[in-house]
């Protein structure tokens, strides 16, 4: 099973045992108000999404990573994050989405998960750029992408959406700054 570990989180392949938490996430009107693409209307739709996701996650070569966000401390499922081939290749090689259950928002879990996923992709995949979009009515999602090191794209998809991006060179610059800070406790 694929996984990425951070200080507080485990990002791992979605599994059937995640179904209750994924149903709560994908059927929550607060979560789906800005993430309509994850909306499931019935438990059966959630189950089918999990089955389809597990199929996509098992393909070789792999082209999508749909991951359950789990807190190390207590094993609680906090949400979902996924990344795959971009729908607009001219914007980047990969695009992503994420969602947390409302009770876990505002605690830094989403930027931590996104930062870890972006880093894994740049370290292990032959890609040059990653992008993501959010509604202008959802500034918290924009802030998640900014905290993860992404920048606002100069060309926006519409007046209602904001696109953020990060290139391999941006990620490498950020990484070298982090490495310098880790080495001596200050920015380089």
C-alpha positions as CSV (number, residue, x, y, z in Angstrom):
1,X,0.0,0.0,0.0
2,X,1.2,3.4,-0.9
3,X,1.8,5.9,1.9
4,X,3.4,9.2,2.8
5,X,4.2,10.1,6.4
6,X,4.5,13.5,8.0
7,X,5.1,14.5,11.7
8,X,1.3,14.3,12.4
9,X,-0.2,12.5,9.4
10,X,-0.3,9.3,7.4
11,X,-1.5,9.7,3.8
12,X,-2.3,6.3,2.5
13,X,-4.3,4.6,-0.2
14,X,-8.0,4.7,0.2
15,X,-9.4,1.4,1.6
16,X,-12.9,-0.1,2.0
17,X,-12.6,0.3,5.8
18,X,-12.6,4.1,5.1
19,X,-16.1,4.0,3.9
20,X,-17.9,5.5,6.9
21,X,-15.5,8.5,7.1
22,X,-15.6,9.0,3.3
23,X,-19.4,8.9,3.4
24,X,-19.4,11.6,6.1
25,X,-16.9,13.7,4.0
26,X,-18.5,13.2,0.5
27,X,-22.1,13.7,1.7
28,X,-21.5,16.7,3.9
29,X,-23.0,19.9,2.4
30,X,-20.4,22.1,4.1
31,X,-17.5,20.1,2.6
32,X,-19.1,19.8,-0.9
33,X,-20.2,23.4,-1.2
34,X,-16.9,24.3,-2.8
35,X,-15.9,20.7,-3.8
36,X,-18.8,19.6,-5.9
37,X,-16.6,17.2,-7.7
38,X,-16.4,15.0,-4.6
39,X,-20.2,15.1,-3.9
40,X,-21.8,11.7,-3.4
41,X,-25.6,11.7,-2.8
42,X,-25.9,8.2,-1.5
43,X,-23.9,5.6,0.5
44,X,-23.9,3.5,-2.7
45,X,-22.2,6.3,-4.6
46,X,-19.5,6.5,-1.9
47,X,-19.0,2.8,-2.0
48,X,-18.6,2.9,-5.8
49,X,-16.2,5.8,-5.6
50,X,-14.0,3.8,-3.1
51,X,-14.1,0.7,-5.4
52,X,-13.2,2.8,-8.4
53,X,-10.5,4.7,-6.5
54,X,-8.9,1.4,-5.3
55,X,-8.9,0.2,-8.9
56,X,-7.2,3.5,-10.1
57,X,-4.7,3.3,-7.2
58,X,-3.7,-0.2,-8.2
59,X,-2.9,0.4,-11.9
60,X,0.6,0.1,-13.2
61,X,1.8,2.5,-14.2
62,X,0.0,4.5,-11.7
63,X,-1.5,7.8,-12.8
64,X,-3.6,8.8,-9.7
65,X,-3.0,8.9,-6.0
66,X,-6.2,9.1,-3.9
67,X,-5.3,9.1,-0.3
68,X,-7.0,9.0,3.0
69,X,-5.6,11.5,5.5
70,X,-5.1,9.8,8.9
71,X,-3.9,11.4,12.1
72,X,-1.0,9.4,13.7
73,X,-1.9,10.3,17.2
74,X,-5.3,8.4,17.3
75,X,-5.8,6.9,13.8
76,X,-8.7,9.3,13.1
77,X,-9.6,9.8,9.5
78,X,-9.4,13.5,8.8
79,X,-10.2,13.6,5.1
80,X,-9.0,12.9,1.6
81,X,-6.3,14.2,-0.8
82,X,-5.8,13.2,-4.4
83,X,-3.5,14.0,-7.2
84,X,-3.4,12.8,-10.8
85,X,-2.7,13.8,-14.4
86,X,-3.8,17.4,-15.0
87,X,-6.9,18.2,-17.0
88,X,-5.0,21.2,-18.4
89,X,-1.5,19.9,-19.3
90,X,-0.4,23.4,-20.3
91,X,-0.8,24.4,-16.7
92,X,1.1,21.5,-15.1
93,X,1.6,17.8,-15.2
94,X,-0.6,17.1,-12.2
95,X,-3.6,18.7,-10.5
96,X,-5.1,17.8,-7.1
97,X,-8.0,18.2,-4.7
98,X,-8.4,17.8,-1.0
99,X,-11.2,18.0,1.6
100,X,-11.2,17.7,5.4
101,X,-14.1,16.9,7.6
102,X,-15.3,20.2,9.1
103,X,-14.2,19.3,12.7
104,X,-10.6,19.0,11.5
105,X,-10.3,22.2,9.6
106,X,-8.2,25.1,10.8
107,X,-5.5,22.9,12.5
108,X,-2.9,22.9,9.7
109,X,-3.7,19.4,8.5
110,X,-4.5,20.3,4.9
111,X,-1.4,22.4,4.2
112,X,0.7,19.7,5.9
113,X,-0.8,17.0,3.7
114,X,-0.6,19.0,0.5
115,X,3.0,20.0,1.2
116,X,3.9,16.4,1.8
117,X,2.2,15.2,-1.4
118,X,3.7,17.9,-3.5
119,X,7.2,17.0,-2.2
120,X,6.6,13.3,-2.9
121,X,5.6,14.1,-6.5
122,X,8.6,16.2,-7.2
123,X,11.0,13.7,-5.6
124,X,9.6,10.6,-7.3
125,X,7.9,11.6,-10.5
126,X,9.3,13.1,-13.7
127,X,7.1,16.2,-13.6
128,X,7.7,19.9,-14.0
129,X,4.6,21.5,-12.4
130,X,1.5,21.0,-10.3
131,X,-1.6,23.1,-10.1
132,X,-4.8,23.3,-8.1
133,X,-7.9,25.5,-8.2
134,X,-10.4,26.8,-5.7
135,X,-13.5,29.0,-5.6
136,X,-12.9,32.7,-4.8
137,X,-15.6,32.1,-2.2
138,X,-13.3,29.7,-0.4
139,X,-10.3,31.8,0.8
140,X,-9.3,29.0,3.3
141,X,-8.5,26.7,0.4
142,X,-6.4,29.4,-1.3
143,X,-4.5,29.8,2.0
144,X,-3.9,26.0,2.2
145,X,-2.2,26.2,-1.2
146,X,-0.2,29.2,-0.3
147,X,1.0,27.6,3.0
148,X,2.1,24.5,1.0
149,X,4.4,26.8,-1.1
150,X,2.2,27.4,-4.2
151,X,1.8,30.7,-5.9
152,X,-1.2,32.4,-7.6
153,X,-1.1,31.7,-11.3
154,X,-0.9,34.9,-13.4
155,X,-3.7,33.5,-15.7
156,X,-6.9,32.7,-13.9
157,X,-9.5,30.2,-15.2
158,X,-12.4,32.5,-14.5
159,X,-13.7,35.3,-12.3
160,X,-15.1,32.7,-9.9
161,X,-12.0,30.5,-9.5
162,X,-8.3,30.9,-8.5
163,X,-5.6,28.7,-9.8
164,X,-2.4,28.1,-7.8
165,X,0.8,26.5,-9.2
166,X,4.2,25.3,-8.2
167,X,7.0,24.4,-10.6
168,X,9.8,22.0,-9.9
169,X,12.3,24.9,-9.7
170,X,10.0,26.7,-7.1
171,X,9.8,23.5,-5.1
172,X,13.6,23.0,-5.2
173,X,14.2,26.6,-4.1
174,X,11.7,26.1,-1.2
175,X,13.3,22.8,-0.3
176,X,16.8,24.3,-0.2
177,X,15.5,27.0,2.1
178,X,13.9,24.4,4.4
179,X,17.1,22.4,4.4
180,X,19.1,25.5,5.4
181,X,16.6,26.2,8.2
182,X,16.8,22.6,9.4
183,X,20.6,22.7,9.5
184,X,21.1,25.8,11.6
185,X,17.6,26.9,12.8
186,X,17.6,30.1,10.7
187,X,16.9,31.1,7.1
188,X,20.0,30.8,5.0
